[in-house]
Amino acid sequence: MILVVGGAGYIGSHVVKQLREAQLPHLVFDNLSSGHRASVGDSPFVVGDLRSRSDLDEVFDTHPIDVVMHFAAHISVGESVREPAKYFENNTVGVLTLLESMRAYKVKQFVFSSTAAVFGEPEHLPIEEEHSKHPTSPYGTSKLMVEQMLSAFDHAYGLHAVVLRYFNAAGAARDGTIGEDHHPEEHLIPLAIAAATGRRGELRVFGTDYPTPDGTCVRDYVHVEDLADAHLRAAKYLRDGGVSREFNLGNGHGFSVREVIDTVSRVVGQQVPYQEADRRPGDPAQLIASSDRARSELGWTPRYPELATIVGDAWRWHERHPQGYGDN
Ligand SMILES: NC(=O)c1ccc[n+]([C@@H]2O[C@H](COP(=O)([O-])OP(=O)(O)OC[C@H]3O[C@@H](n4cnc5c(N)ncnc54)[C@H](O)[C@@H]3O)[C@@H](O)[C@H]2O)c1
């Protein structure tokens, strides 16, 4: 059975949906601090906190867990600069508590949600797994510390971990049933949709003088259904005896902020109102992943790499759920 920690969040809930559809036994564990009960349908669900050893021990005591997928974290880069303690406590110390509980119950397979933020300013593109790692925020550092902890736990205790470093997760379930609902929302596509539909004021475009084709930042948007698919492959890889491994997950090509704005305007049928603002410190001009390793070793191929598909799926969910899940 797969334990999905943080499974009621944006990415976790899309993984839970695919686990349900594949009829793979699983259990969702989430404290609902930013997740939504409604996003996991009728999957088995336990309310609990990652930082509580007794909450975790109770789950391992009562369920035959063999793989843990770990999504739970605070995710705002800006907030992590203002409140680093909150980030290290949940994103790093929380994982240590989880790993210790796993160790006590001899659970040895772990899939970890890491991030492009572990790399910091890219030295070259595309970014492959061995690229140097100099995170520029406590958020990125909190994740890199877990990666290092996992490697030490493998060496000392035989823990096998797959680290999946997502670039920009985007889109929603293709059938429109679940989607992205963060509070506050900081991701470009939902922000642009909210601006186009008048639910927010103007979008702010940070930096228009980057050395990119149109001067705005370029990011690698990867469909959340494709990310979910990579998790099912990672679990199979570990169950088949795979060793600890890191994988970068992106489309392999980037889209600029202006391209996203144009695509959202076209898909929604309303112009996204925006104002140009200064660059934000720490925002690299371009982040583009090399996912060659995931392609060759996990057999993973993004099925929905087109920006129009990603935006179209995000829009379908927002159009049907203008209040999101309506529980925040
Ligand atoms: N969204 C992205 O583009 C992106 C990119 C790179 C990496 N990631 C990583 O992917 C993971 C999931 O991101 P997301 O966008 O789905 O975030 P999210 O906020 O939607 O989901 C996180 C989930 O974890 C739960 N949670 C948080 N702290 C908890 C705790 N102490 N105990 C139990 N549950 C807890 C929340 O309630 C929520 O359901 C995170 O680890 C994030 O760092 C996300």
The ligand as a Gaussian input file, in Angstrom:
#p B3LYP/6-31G(d) Opt

LIG

0 1
 N        3.431000      23.347000      -7.575000
 C        4.626000      23.369000      -8.182000
 O        4.798000      23.936000      -9.280000
 C        5.807000      22.661000      -7.550000
 C        7.044000      22.740000      -8.192000
 C        8.133000      22.068000      -7.619000
 C        7.961000      21.340000      -6.457000
 N        6.747000      21.289000      -5.850000
 C        6.625000      20.495000      -4.616000
 O        5.553000      19.587000      -4.783000
 C        4.888000      19.358000      -3.547000
 C        3.411000      19.577000      -3.712000
 O        3.172000      20.897000      -4.178000
 P        1.672000      21.426000      -4.360000
 O        1.714000      22.541000      -5.341000
 O        0.775000      20.269000      -4.607000
 O        1.414000      22.033000      -2.902000
 P        0.074000      22.053000      -2.031000
 O        0.217000      23.122000      -1.018000
 O       -1.111000      22.122000      -2.942000
 O        0.069000      20.630000      -1.343000
 C        0.763000      20.344000      -0.156000
 C       -0.115000      19.442000       0.691000
 O        0.600000      19.082000       1.867000
 C       -0.232000      19.243000       3.009000
 N        0.642000      19.518000       4.160000
 C        1.497000      20.569000       4.315000
 N        2.143000      20.481000       5.501000
 C        1.695000      19.333000       6.097000
 C        1.987000      18.694000       7.319000
 N        2.838000      19.224000       8.219000
 N        1.362000      17.526000       7.616000
 C        0.474000      16.981000       6.739000
 N        0.155000      17.546000       5.552000
 C        0.763000      18.717000       5.238000
 C       -1.166000      20.390000       2.643000
 O       -2.364000      20.408000       3.382000
 C       -1.413000      20.113000       1.152000
 O       -2.483000      19.238000       0.963000
 C        5.554000      20.283000      -2.535000
 O        6.480000      19.527000      -1.788000
 C        6.255000      21.313000      -3.397000
 O        7.394000      21.820000      -2.743000
 C        5.670000      21.937000      -6.367000

